[in-house]
Amino acid sequence: MVLEKQRLFSRIRCSKVGSWLYLVLAFVSYALLAAGFQAIYGQFASFTQQGHISLLFDLAWCFILTAVVWLLPSVLKKIFMLLSAAAYSLMVVASGIMLNMFNRFFSFGDFAFAGDGAAFLDLSYLNVRKITLLLAAVCLLLMIFAVLVAPEKGRRKAKRDFLAAGVMFILGTVIALMTKYVFLRPDNVVVWDSTNSQAEIYETFSDTKQSMLVSGVYEYAFRDLYMTLGIFRHADPEDLRLIDDYIESRDKHENNDMSGIFKGKNLILIQLEAIDTWELCQEYMPNLYAIKQESIVFENHYTPAYITAGTFNTEFMVNTGLFPAETGTSTSVYTRNAYPYSLASLFSKAGYSSNSFHGSEGNIYNRGSIHLALGYEKYNAGSDMSMSQYTLDTQLMNGYEDMTAADKFFSFVITISGHGPYNDKTASYLRHGEAAEVAAKRSEYNYVHAVSHAMETDEFIGLLTDRLEQDGLLEDTVLVFYADHYNYYMLDDELNREIKGVDSYNMLAHTDFFIYSSDIEPMSVGKVTSSVDILPTLANLFGLDTDYRMYMGSDAFSEDGGYVFFSDGAWFDGETYCTASNAGDEYRRSVNEDITLRRQVCQAILKSDYYSVSVEG
């Protein structure tokens, strides 16, 4: 049977049909993958006239890739065919998985955090539509068959083969260039309508979903890789002008009734890992719940995710007041850039000792280097704090002495017990019995685990506040709490939406943010805030010396801001939820224009290392 198959493939390779059949199969494999991806995921496009731009790009790249196959010698040809088909199929599958987990598609920039995320990877996270797997499998099988019938080594190409392949390559290149420079000309694009404009989506390339649906699989991969590597180019004068003009156009921050009320006090800033609004209740987290009742509570706070590393996404925004680079970046941009307006830099400038604390080691998200770049004196990992179980937040108390050592201290603490997966975490079992008792009304497996993890975090909060009070530090210390993201470790967003009473993925980003100080009256703030607003808000409350125009967020007690925007371009101001399809009136257009400009400016700041360039200049 095997010999018969070998003879069949040999006959095909040696026949006239074999000289072109493998090219047809390769072309069909490339084209089917691109067309299938658009058919499966095209429903997520926000722009109008969907399809024709991506169709042209896909056609162009199918010509180019097939021409490369045609031109390569036999061995390299087969290697290229298999590697390209496998790589693009894997990218399609990865995009399907990431859409389910993070509401975005794959980007090469995700490799910056891939190793760190792998440390917490669980097979239960790898959910993808079966039709996506089928598509990838069929395309791979087609390419494997093409390799089997491709001409053997030693057959010389005729001049007409080189000529035909060259024509095909040039044709593909011309189609791609015409699509980019003729059909995607940004002329007359209205800025506020950028979520509907394919030209603007392609130019900014900040939203992975819309960018891939505009560009198609192959152009997206090429452009995303180019932008990932291109982030390290020297500062573009146009980028610098864009930033300068934006900063000059913003009004300077005016003091308000809350300005400086915490001036001179210590600060412990606590980022709560995956602690969702429904977990922070009296039954599950009594210590943190009691603190919240005595705090300034920001009732409409949101933690939008712009990159797949959800914890680092929020961590970066809170510390810098900037959005993370959504595509085309690696962790090097965070370690090499200057951040003189970061939270740690501001407190250090004001005479505080600034340090960070987290159970994970410094190589995770490269925090050991990034936190130093952000202005912290030291990143204290679990090993530095002698944590025998780094997933247990209660062991963060081992670092208490270092958190409170200085006369004036700013300590940034990141909890970890809420992190998934739940089935192999110590906290899942350490407090599971107690969690099952208090959460008896729910039978969902992950629900009880989530509660047990939250209880471990709450125990740490209780130990911390008790120790601060015992040492006479609580009166002079402000405690700030916020969540890094909603609890997607539940792995059931339908259940999450039911529990939180929301009807969209974006609204799941509603999380807690509150500020405790023993000398303030509890108060509720109804204004919409997001992660990027936390830094300017704290700068105002502590009376820190900074230029608020440098931040993409706003002081929550100022007249500015008041809305959150999400990675897909939608936004919410507490009353209006606007998507690309309902941005019609003047108010919505003005907000869209502001959002688009802030995204462009922030990406330019990161790409150009603007703070370093502007200081040197």
Protein Blocks (a to p, Z undefined) as FASTA:
>chain_A
ZZmmmmmmmmmmmmmklmmmmmmmmmmmmmmmmmmmmmmmmmmpcbghihjlmmmmmmmm
mmmmmmmmmmpcfklmmmmmmmmmmmmmmmmmmmmmmmmmnopacdfklmmmmmmmmmmg
cfklmgcdfklmmmmmmmmmmmmmmmmmpccehiacdfklmmmmmmmmmmmmmmmmmmmm
mmmccghiafklmmmmmklmmmnomafklmmmmnommlmmmmmmmmmmmmmpccdfklmm
mmmmmmmmpccddddfknoklgoiacdddddehiafklmcfklmmmlmmmmmmcccdfbb
cdddfbfblmlmmmmmmmnopacdfbhpafklmmmpccfkbmklmmmmnopacddddfbd
fklgolmmmmmmnopabdcdfklnopablklmklmmmmmmmmmmpmbdcdddddfklpcc
fklcfklmmmmmmmmmmmmmpcbfklmmmmmmmmmmmmmmmmmmmmmmmnopmmmpccdd
ddfbdcfknopaklmmmmnopabfklmmpccdddddfkbccdddfbdcdfklmmmmmmmm
nopacdfklpmbdcfkbmeehiacdfkopacehjaccdfklmmblmlmmmmmmmmmmmmm
mmmmmmnommlmmmmZZ
